Amino acid sequence: MGSVREELRSPLILTAAPQQIYCGTLYQHQQHRTPEQVSAFFADGPPPPLTTDGATGLILHNEAHTHTVDQVAALLAETETAGRITSTERKTLAELPAVEITAELKARMVERDTGDQHASAEAGGSGMDSTQMLQSRHVAALESHCQTFRDRYGLPVRVRPEYARIEFIVGSIGAVTMPAHIGAPVKVRLLEQPHGRLGPIISHPRSKRWTFLVCPDLPDETALFAELFRHNVTVAPRGSEVALPSPGASPVGYREWVYEPTDGFRPAGTNVIDAFRWCLSQQNPAT
């Protein structure tokens, strides 16, 4: 490992907030350096953060190292304990490869802390704490977009002001997520069908995945889920939360529209899976 100053300049933490830089680097020192080196870092490093939790250091540490399945599971458990994700989200994330789990958690961490920093700066002298300022700044825009999503596009969305995001609960609408390099040809294939149309598609740039919003007509079959899992494709379980691109979100490339909703149309989940299978057969003709 390099010096403390080299670590602070590493690509791993260029987008992190100061408290994340401190916690992440300190965590690495505690795991890999001698007590004397950790003490030196305390003496020369930035002041300790006002608030933090173990998840911050773990996320940054996991991004820089290869970990076992058990260690990744521990990271998800710690992140849930810290209130960053729900138990349902943890189960969904656990189905992804380790590198994509870390990318998703890192994006959530930076998104949250960037918003908190902006709110803290604006709240100075106003008598409001950062959480109140963040909510007052975003909630009106979020509610306005929610109303549009509900009335115009039939999306049963809700506002999560604590995360400054819009989301829906999987039930009357489903979600199928796959790697972007597969999602792109699936999108083309859907349009090529007779009367081909697209429903809303969300991109997750950091993890390089796309989510198709669908009519939830997929059978609850172990064989189907096993087939999809082999190709890193997941079907969001009923009751899980799916976040949409939201106005005023921090510019960290966490969620973007590939195809915004234009009406209430969503393709059948079975049609999306059929398109996925067809695209896979074209990539691997022998299979």
N, C-alpha and C positions, 0 to 999 in steps of 0.2 A: 504494500500500500504506500501511497505517496504521503507528502506532508499534509498538515491540516489545511494550509493555504491552497494546496493543489486540489484537495478534496472539495473545498468550498467553490472552486472554479469548474468542477467536473460537470459534464453534460447531465449527469444524474439529477442534479439539483438546481440547474439554471432557472427553472420555472418555479421553484419552491419559494415559499415565504420565509423570512428570516428565522422564525421559530422552527420551521421545518428543517432548514439548513442546520441549525444548532442541534436539534434533537436527532436528526438522521446521522450527522457526523459523530455526535457523542455516542450514539448507540454503537456505531461501528468501532469506535475506540474502546468502548467497554467490552466488546466481544473479542477484539483482536489485538489490543494494545496492553501494555503493562500498566499497573496502577500509577506509576510515575508519569507515564505518557498521558494518561487520562487527567491527572492532576495538572500537568502542564497545559493541557487543552482548556481546563477550567480557568487557569490563570490568564491565558492569552486570548481565549475565545470571546464571542459576544456574550452579553448578559443572558442569564437563564430566561426562558419564556415565562410570561405571566401564567399561561395555562397551556397544558398539553396533555397527551395521553400516550400510552404505549403503542397505539396503532400507528402514529406518525413515523416513529423511528423504524418500526417493523416494515412498513410499506416501502420506505426508501431503501432499507437494507435489502429487502427481497428483490428490489429492482436491480441491484448491483450484483447479486449472487444467484447461483443455482441452488434450489432447495428441494428437499424430499417432499413427498406427498403429505407426510405428517406435519412438516413445518409449514406448508402452505395452508393446511387445515387449521393450524394454530393461528396463523395470520388472520384467517377469516373469522375465527372465534374471537380473537382480540378486537378486531374491527367491529364486530357485532356488539361486544361488550361496551365499546367506546361510543356506541350509538350512531356509528357511521352507516350501518346497513341493518336491515331487518332480518329476521330469521329466514323468511322466504327468499329474500335477495341473496342471503348467504348460500342457500341450497342451490339457487340458480347459478351463482358464480362458481360454485364448486365443480360444476360440470365442464368449465372451460379449462384450457391448458394453463399452466402456472404463469407463463409470461403474460397471458391476457388477463388473468385475475389481477396481477399486480398493476397492469396498465389501467384497468378499470378503477381500482382502488386509488391509484395515484391521481387519476383525473378527478375523482370525487373529492379527494383531499385538497387539491389545488383550487378547484372550483369553490369549495366551501370557504377556505381561508382567504382567497382573493376577495370574495364578497365581504367577509368579515373585516378585512383591512380597510376597504373602501368605506364601509359603514362607520368604522371607528373614526376615520379622519373627518367625516362629515358630522359626526355626532359631537365633536369637541365643542364644549361650551353650550350645547343645546339642552342639557339636562336629560338627554335620552341616552340609553346605553346602545352599544353597537347592534344588538339584535333587534331592538325596537326601530332603529334607523333603517336597518336593512329591510325589515318588513314594510315600513311605511313607504319606502322607495319603490318596492317591487310589487306589492300586493295588488295595487289598482290595475297595473298593466297585466298582471297575471290573470286577475278575475275577468278583465275585458276579453282576453284571448280565450279563456275558458268558456265564456258565454258564446263566443263565435264558434268554437269547436263543438259545443253542444247543439246550438241552434242550426248551424249551417251544415255541419258535417256529421252530426249524430254520434259524436265521440263522448262517452260518459266520463269526462275528465274532472279532476279536482285540483285545487291549489295546495301545494305543500310550502307555505311561506318560510318555514325554518330552513328549507333547502333552496328556496327561490326557484321552484320548478313546478311544472304542470305534469300530471301523471294520470293514468287510469288503472283500474284493477281488472285483471284478466277475468273475463266471464262471458259477457255478450260479445266481446271482441277479443280475438286471440293475437298472438305474436309469434312469429317464427324468425329466429336469428341465425345467421350463417356468415362465414367469412366473406369479405367484400369481393374477393376475386371469384367467388361462386355467385354471389348476389347479383353482380353486374350482368352476366349472361342469363340468369334467371329472369331478370327484369326485361331483357330483350325478348326472351322466349314467351313471356306472358303477353307482350304486345303483338307477337307474331300469330297468336291464336285467333281463330274466327271471333270477331267482336272483341278482340283483345283490349283490355283496359288495365290500368294500374291503380292500386290503392296506395295509401300513405306508406312511404319507405323512409326509415331513419338510418343515418350513418353514424357510427361511433368511430371517428377517425383515429383515436389513440389505440384502440384495440383492433382496428381494421375489420369491423363487422357491420353488417346491415341487418336491420329488423324490419320485416314485412308485417304490417297490420292486416289481419285476415278475419274471415268468418270462421269461428272455432268449430269446424266440422271434422277434425282429425280424430280417429279412434284412439282410445286410451289403451294402446297395445304395447307390451314390452318389446316385441320384435321390431315395431316401427321405431321406437325410441332408440333401441340398440343400433339399428341401421343408420339413423341420423347421427347418433353420437360418434360413430366411427368416422364421420366426415365433419365433425365439429359443428353440427347443426343442432339447435335446441328449440323445443317448443315450450313457451312459457306456461307453467302450470296454473291452473285456475286459482285465483286469489293472489297471484303475484303482482307486483307493481311494475308498470312500464312507464318510464319518463319520456316526455316529448321535448323537442327543442323549444326553449322558452325565451320570451323577450327579456332583454337585460341580463342574460346569462354571461358569466365571465368568459373572456375570449381565450379559452384553453382548448377549443376544438373537441369538446366532450360529446355533443350531439348536434347533428345538422340534418336538414331535410335533403334526401335524395329526390323525393317526389312528395310535394306537399299535398294535403287533401284538397280536392276541388269540389267534392260533394260527399254524399254518404256511402259511396261505393267502397267495398273491401272485397278482394278476391277470396274465393274459398281456400281454406288452408290446404285442402287436397290438391287444388290446382297449382298452388305454389310448390308443394312437394313433388307433384308430377313434373313440373318444369325443372325443378332441381335434379330429379333423376335423369331427365332427358339431357340436361347440360352435362351431368357427370358422365353419361354414356358417350357423349361426344368427345370429352376430354380423355376418356379411357375406353376406347372402342373394344378392347379385348375382354373387358369385364362384363 
